[in-house]
Amino acid sequence: MDDEAAPETVGVAQVFDLHALKGFAPDRRVRKMLFKTDQLWSEIACYEPGQSTVMHQHPRRGGGDLRPARDART
């Protein structure tokens, strides 16, 4: 995976220019780490047309579930 991205700090938020960070490779997906802490991380995965990731599951640690709020709007 590439090095972590350098965000711009606006107030208390970190803003990433995803267009500047994106990257592609003809033979594999490209993963770019946005940030990583002890409890949370975020990355983008960039795919060329026709590329995919094999369906898989991650082991559960700590027993928590993520569920959308009942009144979540998309």
Phi and psi restraints in degrees (range 20) as a CNS / XPLOR table:
assign (resid 1 and name C) (resid 2 and name N)
       (resid 2 and name CA) (resid 2 and name C) 1.0 -68.8 20.0 2
assign (resid 2 and name N) (resid 2 and name CA)
       (resid 2 and name C) (resid 3 and name N) 1.0 168.0 20.0 2
assign (resid 2 and name C) (resid 3 and name N)
       (resid 3 and name CA) (resid 3 and name C) 1.0 -61.4 20.0 2
assign (resid 3 and name N) (resid 3 and name CA)
       (resid 3 and name C) (resid 4 and name N) 1.0 162.7 20.0 2
assign (resid 3 and name C) (resid 4 and name N)
       (resid 4 and name CA) (resid 4 and name C) 1.0 -62.5 20.0 2
assign (resid 4 and name N) (resid 4 and name CA)
       (resid 4 and name C) (resid 5 and name N) 1.0 147.4 20.0 2
assign (resid 4 and name C) (resid 5 and name N)
       (resid 5 and name CA) (resid 5 and name C) 1.0 -77.4 20.0 2
assign (resid 5 and name N) (resid 5 and name CA)
       (resid 5 and name C) (resid 6 and name N) 1.0 153.4 20.0 2
assign (resid 5 and name C) (resid 6 and name N)
       (resid 6 and name CA) (resid 6 and name C) 1.0 -100.4 20.0 2
assign (resid 6 and name N) (resid 6 and name CA)
       (resid 6 and name C) (resid 7 and name N) 1.0 107.7 20.0 2
assign (resid 6 and name C) (resid 7 and name N)
       (resid 7 and name CA) (resid 7 and name C) 1.0 -82.7 20.0 2
assign (resid 7 and name N) (resid 7 and name CA)
       (resid 7 and name C) (resid 8 and name N) 1.0 161.4 20.0 2
assign (resid 7 and name C) (resid 8 and name N)
       (resid 8 and name CA) (resid 8 and name C) 1.0 -92.4 20.0 2
assign (resid 8 and name N) (resid 8 and name CA)
       (resid 8 and name C) (resid 9 and name N) 1.0 134.6 20.0 2
assign (resid 8 and name C) (resid 9 and name N)
       (resid 9 and name CA) (resid 9 and name C) 1.0 -94.8 20.0 2
assign (resid 9 and name N) (resid 9 and name CA)
       (resid 9 and name C) (resid 10 and name N) 1.0 124.3 20.0 2
assign (resid 9 and name C) (resid 10 and name N)
       (resid 10 and name CA) (resid 10 and name C) 1.0 -123.8 20.0 2
assign (resid 10 and name N) (resid 10 and name CA)
       (resid 10 and name C) (resid 11 and name N) 1.0 104.7 20.0 2
assign (resid 10 and name C) (resid 11 and name N)
       (resid 11 and name CA) (resid 11 and name C) 1.0 65.2 20.0 2
assign (resid 11 and name N) (resid 11 and name CA)
       (resid 11 and name C) (resid 12 and name N) 1.0 -121.2 20.0 2
assign (resid 11 and name C) (resid 12 and name N)
       (resid 12 and name CA) (resid 12 and name C) 1.0 -100.8 20.0 2
assign (resid 12 and name N) (resid 12 and name CA)
       (resid 12 and name C) (resid 13 and name N) 1.0 -3.1 20.0 2
assign (resid 12 and name C) (resid 13 and name N)
       (resid 13 and name CA) (resid 13 and name C) 1.0 -93.5 20.0 2
assign (resid 13 and name N) (resid 13 and name CA)
       (resid 13 and name C) (resid 14 and name N) 1.0 149.3 20.0 2
assign (resid 13 and name C) (resid 14 and name N)
       (resid 14 and name CA) (resid 14 and name C) 1.0 -102.9 20.0 2
assign (resid 14 and name N) (resid 14 and name CA)
       (resid 14 and name C) (resid 15 and name N) 1.0 127.9 20.0 2
assign (resid 14 and name C) (resid 15 and name N)
       (resid 15 and name CA) (resid 15 and name C) 1.0 -114.0 20.0 2
assign (resid 15 and name N) (resid 15 and name CA)
       (resid 15 and name C) (resid 16 and name N) 1.0 125.9 20.0 2
assign (resid 15 and name C) (resid 16 and name N)
       (resid 16 and name CA) (resid 16 and name C) 1.0 -108.9 20.0 2
assign (resid 16 and name N) (resid 16 and name CA)
       (resid 16 and name C) (resid 17 and name N) 1.0 137.6 20.0 2
assign (resid 16 and name C) (resid 17 and name N)
       (resid 17 and name CA) (resid 17 and name C) 1.0 -89.8 20.0 2
assign (resid 17 and name N) (resid 17 and name CA)
       (resid 17 and name C) (resid 18 and name N) 1.0 92.2 20.0 2
assign (resid 17 and name C) (resid 18 and name N)
       (resid 18 and name CA) (resid 18 and name C) 1.0 -64.4 20.0 2
assign (resid 18 and name N) (resid 18 and name CA)
       (resid 18 and name C) (resid 19 and name N) 1.0 -31.6 20.0 2
assign (resid 18 and name C) (resid 19 and name N)
       (resid 19 and name CA) (resid 19 and name C) 1.0 -63.9 20.0 2
assign (resid 19 and name N) (resid 19 and name CA)
       (resid 19 and name C) (resid 20 and name N) 1.0 -37.2 20.0 2
assign (resid 19 and name C) (resid 20 and name N)
       (resid 20 and name CA) (resid 20 and name C) 1.0 -74.1 20.0 2
assign (resid 20 and name N) (resid 20 and name CA)
       (resid 20 and name C) (resid 21 and name N) 1.0 -28.3 20.0 2
assign (resid 20 and name C) (resid 21 and name N)
       (resid 21 and name CA) (resid 21 and name C) 1.0 -85.1 20.0 2
assign (resid 21 and name N) (resid 21 and name CA)
       (resid 21 and name C) (resid 22 and name N) 1.0 -24.5 20.0 2
assign (resid 21 and name C) (resid 22 and name N)
       (resid 22 and name CA) (resid 22 and name C) 1.0 -60.0 20.0 2
assign (resid 22 and name N) (resid 22 and name CA)
       (resid 22 and name C) (resid 23 and name N) 1.0 150.7 20.0 2
assign (resid 22 and name C) (resid 23 and name N)
       (resid 23 and name CA) (resid 23 and name C) 1.0 -154.7 20.0 2
assign (resid 23 and name N) (resid 23 and name CA)
       (resid 23 and name C) (resid 24 and name N) 1.0 149.4 20.0 2
assign (resid 23 and name C) (resid 24 and name N)
       (resid 24 and name CA) (resid 24 and name C) 1.0 -134.9 20.0 2
assign (resid 24 and name N) (resid 24 and name CA)
       (resid 24 and name C) (resid 25 and name N) 1.0 152.8 20.0 2
assign (resid 24 and name C) (resid 25 and name N)
       (resid 25 and name CA) (resid 25 and name C) 1.0 -138.8 20.0 2
assign (resid 25 and name N) (resid 25 and name CA)
       (resid 25 and name C) (resid 26 and name N) 1.0 140.2 20.0 2
assign (resid 25 and name C) (resid 26 and name N)
       (resid 26 and name CA) (resid 26 and name C) 1.0 -68.5 20.0 2
assign (resid 26 and name N) (resid 26 and name CA)
       (resid 26 and name C) (resid 27 and name N) 1.0 -21.3 20.0 2
assign (resid 26 and name C) (resid 27 and name N)
       (resid 27 and name CA) (resid 27 and name C) 1.0 -108.9 20.0 2
assign (resid 27 and name N) (resid 27 and name CA)
       (resid 27 and name C) (resid 28 and name N) 1.0 -2.3 20.0 2
assign (resid 27 and name C) (resid 28 and name N)
       (resid 28 and name CA) (resid 28 and name C) 1.0 -166.3 20.0 2
assign (resid 28 and name N) (resid 28 and name CA)
       (resid 28 and name C) (resid 29 and name N) 1.0 163.9 20.0 2
assign (resid 28 and name C) (resid 29 and name N)
       (resid 29 and name CA) (resid 29 and name C) 1.0 -73.5 20.0 2
assign (resid 29 and name N) (resid 29 and name CA)
       (resid 29 and name C) (resid 30 and name N) 1.0 157.8 20.0 2
assign (resid 29 and name C) (resid 30 and name N)
       (resid 30 and name CA) (resid 30 and name C) 1.0 -115.7 20.0 2
assign (resid 30 and name N) (resid 30 and name CA)
       (resid 30 and name C) (resid 31 and name N) 1.0 124.7 20.0 2
assign (resid 30 and name C) (resid 31 and name N)
       (resid 31 and name CA) (resid 31 and name C) 1.0 -106.7 20.0 2
assign (resid 31 and name N) (resid 31 and name CA)
       (resid 31 and name C) (resid 32 and name N) 1.0 134.2 20.0 2
assign (resid 31 and name C) (resid 32 and name N)
       (resid 32 and name CA) (resid 32 and name C) 1.0 -125.6 20.0 2
assign (resid 32 and name N) (resid 32 and name CA)
       (resid 32 and name C) (resid 33 and name N) 1.0 120.0 20.0 2
assign (resid 32 and name C) (resid 33 and name N)
       (resid 33 and name CA) (resid 33 and name C) 1.0 -75.1 20.0 2
assign (resid 33 and name N) (resid 33 and name CA)
       (resid 33 and name C) (resid 34 and name N) 1.0 127.2 20.0 2
assign (resid 33 and name C) (resid 34 and name N)
       (resid 34 and name CA) (resid 34 and name C) 1.0 -88.7 20.0 2
assign (resid 34 and name N) (resid 34 and name CA)
       (resid 34 and name C) (resid 35 and name N) 1.0 -51.5 20.0 2
assign (resid 34 and name C) (resid 35 and name N)
       (resid 35 and name CA) (resid 35 and name C) 1.0 -158.6 20.0 2
assign (resid 35 and name N) (resid 35 and name CA)
       (resid 35 and name C) (resid 36 and name N) 1.0 162.9 20.0 2
assign (resid 35 and name C) (resid 36 and name N)
       (resid 36 and name CA) (resid 36 and name C) 1.0 -150.6 20.0 2
assign (resid 36 and name N) (resid 36 and name CA)
       (resid 36 and name C) (resid 37 and name N) 1.0 130.0 20.0 2
assign (resid 36 and name C) (resid 37 and name N)
       (resid 37 and name CA) (resid 37 and name C) 1.0 -124.7 20.0 2
assign (resid 37 and name N) (resid 37 and name CA)
       (resid 37 and name C) (resid 38 and name N) 1.0 -176.5 20.0 2
assign (resid 37 and name C) (resid 38 and name N)
       (resid 38 and name CA) (resid 38 and name C) 1.0 -64.0 20.0 2
assign (resid 38 and name N) (resid 38 and name CA)
       (resid 38 and name C) (resid 39 and name N) 1.0 -27.5 20.0 2
assign (resid 38 and name C) (resid 39 and name N)
       (resid 39 and name CA) (resid 39 and name C) 1.0 -115.8 20.0 2
assign (resid 39 and name N) (resid 39 and name CA)
       (resid 39 and name C) (resid 40 and name N) 1.0 -11.3 20.0 2
assign (resid 39 and name C) (resid 40 and name N)
       (resid 40 and name CA) (resid 40 and name C) 1.0 -151.6 20.0 2
assign (resid 40 and name N) (resid 40 and name CA)
       (resid 40 and name C) (resid 41 and name N) 1.0 145.8 20.0 2
assign (resid 40 and name C) (resid 41 and name N)
       (resid 41 and name CA) (resid 41 and name C) 1.0 -145.3 20.0 2
assign (resid 41 and name N) (resid 41 and name CA)
       (resid 41 and name C) (resid 42 and name N) 1.0 160.2 20.0 2
assign (resid 41 and name C) (resid 42 and name N)
       (resid 42 and name CA) (resid 42 and name C) 1.0 -145.2 20.0 2
assign (resid 42 and name N) (resid 42 and name CA)
       (resid 42 and name C) (resid 43 and name N) 1.0 141.2 20.0 2
assign (resid 42 and name C) (resid 43 and name N)
       (resid 43 and name CA) (resid 43 and name C) 1.0 -146.0 20.0 2
assign (resid 43 and name N) (resid 43 and name CA)
       (resid 43 and name C) (resid 44 and name N) 1.0 164.7 20.0 2
assign (resid 43 and name C) (resid 44 and name N)
       (resid 44 and name CA) (resid 44 and name C) 1.0 -113.0 20.0 2
assign (resid 44 and name N) (resid 44 and name CA)
       (resid 44 and name C) (resid 45 and name N) 1.0 147.1 20.0 2
assign (resid 44 and name C) (resid 45 and name N)
       (resid 45 and name CA) (resid 45 and name C) 1.0 -119.0 20.0 2
assign (resid 45 and name N) (resid 45 and name CA)
       (resid 45 and name C) (resid 46 and name N) 1.0 125.1 20.0 2
assign (resid 45 and name C) (resid 46 and name N)
       (resid 46 and name CA) (resid 46 and name C) 1.0 -109.5 20.0 2
assign (resid 46 and name N) (resid 46 and name CA)
       (resid 46 and name C) (resid 47 and name N) 1.0 127.2 20.0 2
assign (resid 46 and name C) (resid 47 and name N)
       (resid 47 and name CA) (resid 47 and name C) 1.0 -120.4 20.0 2
assign (resid 47 and name N) (resid 47 and name CA)
       (resid 47 and name C) (resid 48 and name N) 1.0 140.4 20.0 2
assign (resid 47 and name C) (resid 48 and name N)
       (resid 48 and name CA) (resid 48 and name C) 1.0 -78.6 20.0 2
assign (resid 48 and name N) (resid 48 and name CA)
       (resid 48 and name C) (resid 49 and name N) 1.0 158.4 20.0 2
assign (resid 48 and name C) (resid 49 and name N)
       (resid 49 and name CA) (resid 49 and name C) 1.0 -54.1 20.0 2
assign (resid 49 and name N) (resid 49 and name CA)
       (resid 49 and name C) (resid 50 and name N) 1.0 132.8 20.0 2
assign (resid 49 and name C) (resid 50 and name N)
       (resid 50 and name CA) (resid 50 and name C) 1.0 91.9 20.0 2
assign (resid 50 and name N) (resid 50 and name CA)
       (resid 50 and name C) (resid 51 and name N) 1.0 -14.9 20.0 2
assign (resid 50 and name C) (resid 51 and name N)
       (resid 51 and name CA) (resid 51 and name C) 1.0 -81.2 20.0 2
assign (resid 51 and name N) (resid 51 and name CA)
       (resid 51 and name C) (resid 52 and name N) 1.0 155.4 20.0 2
assign (resid 51 and name C) (resid 52 and name N)
       (resid 52 and name CA) (resid 52 and name C) 1.0 -156.6 20.0 2
assign (resid 52 and name N) (resid 52 and name CA)
       (resid 52 and name C) (resid 53 and name N) 1.0 171.2 20.0 2
assign (resid 52 and name C) (resid 53 and name N)
       (resid 53 and name CA) (resid 53 and name C) 1.0 -113.5 20.0 2
assign (resid 53 and name N) (resid 53 and name CA)
       (resid 53 and name C) (resid 54 and name N) 1.0 135.9 20.0 2
assign (resid 53 and name C) (resid 54 and name N)
       (resid 54 and name CA) (resid 54 and name C) 1.0 -63.5 20.0 2
assign (resid 54 and name N) (resid 54 and name CA)
       (resid 54 and name C) (resid 55 and name N) 1.0 137.0 20.0 2
assign (resid 54 and name C) (resid 55 and name N)
       (resid 55 and name CA) (resid 55 and name C) 1.0 -57.7 20.0 2
assign (resid 55 and name N) (resid 55 and name CA)
       (resid 55 and name C) (resid 56 and name N) 1.0 134.1 20.0 2
assign (resid 55 and name C) (resid 56 and name N)
       (resid 56 and name CA) (resid 56 and name C) 1.0 -154.7 20.0 2
assign (resid 56 and name N) (resid 56 and name CA)
       (resid 56 and name C) (resid 57 and name N) 1.0 169.7 20.0 2
assign (resid 56 and name C) (resid 57 and name N)
       (resid 57 and name CA) (resid 57 and name C) 1.0 -125.8 20.0 2
assign (resid 57 and name N) (resid 57 and name CA)
       (resid 57 and name C) (resid 58 and name N) 1.0 151.3 20.0 2
assign (resid 57 and name C) (resid 58 and name N)
       (resid 58 and name CA) (resid 58 and name C) 1.0 -105.4 20.0 2
assign (resid 58 and name N) (resid 58 and name CA)
       (resid 58 and name C) (resid 59 and name N) 1.0 142.9 20.0 2
assign (resid 58 and name C) (resid 59 and name N)
       (resid 59 and name CA) (resid 59 and name C) 1.0 -64.3 20.0 2
assign (resid 59 and name N) (resid 59 and name CA)
       (resid 59 and name C) (resid 60 and name N) 1.0 142.6 20.0 2
assign (resid 59 and name C) (resid 60 and name N)
       (resid 60 and name CA) (resid 60 and name C) 1.0 -83.0 20.0 2
assign (resid 60 and name N) (resid 60 and name CA)
       (resid 60 and name C) (resid 61 and name N) 1.0 131.9 20.0 2
assign (resid 60 and name C) (resid 61 and name N)
       (resid 61 and name CA) (resid 61 and name C) 1.0 -122.2 20.0 2
assign (resid 61 and name N) (resid 61 and name CA)
       (resid 61 and name C) (resid 62 and name N) 1.0 128.7 20.0 2
assign (resid 61 and name C) (resid 62 and name N)
       (resid 62 and name CA) (resid 62 and name C) 1.0 87.0 20.0 2
assign (resid 62 and name N) (resid 62 and name CA)
       (resid 62 and name C) (resid 63 and name N) 1.0 -8.7 20.0 2
assign (resid 62 and name C) (resid 63 and name N)
       (resid 63 and name CA) (resid 63 and name C) 1.0 77.2 20.0 2
assign (resid 63 and name N) (resid 63 and name CA)
       (resid 63 and name C) (resid 64 and name N) 1.0 9.4 20.0 2
assign (resid 63 and name C) (resid 64 and name N)
       (resid 64 and name CA) (resid 64 and name C) 1.0 -88.5 20.0 2
assign (resid 64 and name N) (resid 64 and name CA)
       (resid 64 and name C) (resid 65 and name N) 1.0 155.1 20.0 2
assign (resid 64 and name C) (resid 65 and name N)
       (resid 65 and name CA) (resid 65 and name C) 1.0 -123.0 20.0 2
assign (resid 65 and name N) (resid 65 and name CA)
       (resid 65 and name C) (resid 66 and name N) 1.0 144.9 20.0 2
assign (resid 65 and name C) (resid 66 and name N)
       (resid 66 and name CA) (resid 66 and name C) 1.0 -99.2 20.0 2
assign (resid 66 and name N) (resid 66 and name CA)
       (resid 66 and name C) (resid 67 and name N) 1.0 124.9 20.0 2
assign (resid 66 and name C) (resid 67 and name N)
       (resid 67 and name CA) (resid 67 and name C) 1.0 -135.1 20.0 2
assign (resid 67 and name N) (resid 67 and name CA)
       (resid 67 and name C) (resid 68 and name N) 1.0 142.1 20.0 2
assign (resid 67 and name C) (resid 68 and name N)
       (resid 68 and name CA) (resid 68 and name C) 1.0 -68.0 20.0 2
assign (resid 68 and name N) (resid 68 and name CA)
       (resid 68 and name C) (resid 69 and name N) 1.0 150.6 20.0 2
assign (resid 68 and name C) (resid 69 and name N)
       (resid 69 and name CA) (resid 69 and name C) 1.0 -64.6 20.0 2
assign (resid 69 and name N) (resid 69 and name CA)
       (resid 69 and name C) (resid 70 and name N) 1.0 150.8 20.0 2
assign (resid 69 and name C) (resid 70 and name N)
       (resid 70 and name CA) (resid 70 and name C) 1.0 -61.9 20.0 2
assign (resid 70 and name N) (resid 70 and name CA)
       (resid 70 and name C) (resid 71 and name N) 1.0 -32.6 20.0 2
assign (resid 70 and name C) (resid 71 and name N)
       (resid 71 and name CA) (resid 71 and name C) 1.0 -102.8 20.0 2
assign (resid 71 and name N) (resid 71 and name CA)
       (resid 71 and name C) (resid 72 and name N) 1.0 20.6 20.0 2
assign (resid 71 and name C) (resid 72 and name N)
       (resid 72 and name CA) (resid 72 and name C) 1.0 -63.0 20.0 2
assign (resid 72 and name N) (resid 72 and name CA)
       (resid 72 and name C) (resid 73 and name N) 1.0 138.8 20.0 2
assign (resid 72 and name C) (resid 73 and name N)
       (resid 73 and name CA) (resid 73 and name C) 1.0 -117.0 20.0 2
assign (resid 73 and name N) (resid 73 and name CA)
       (resid 73 and name C) (resid 74 and name N) 1.0 140.7 20.0 2
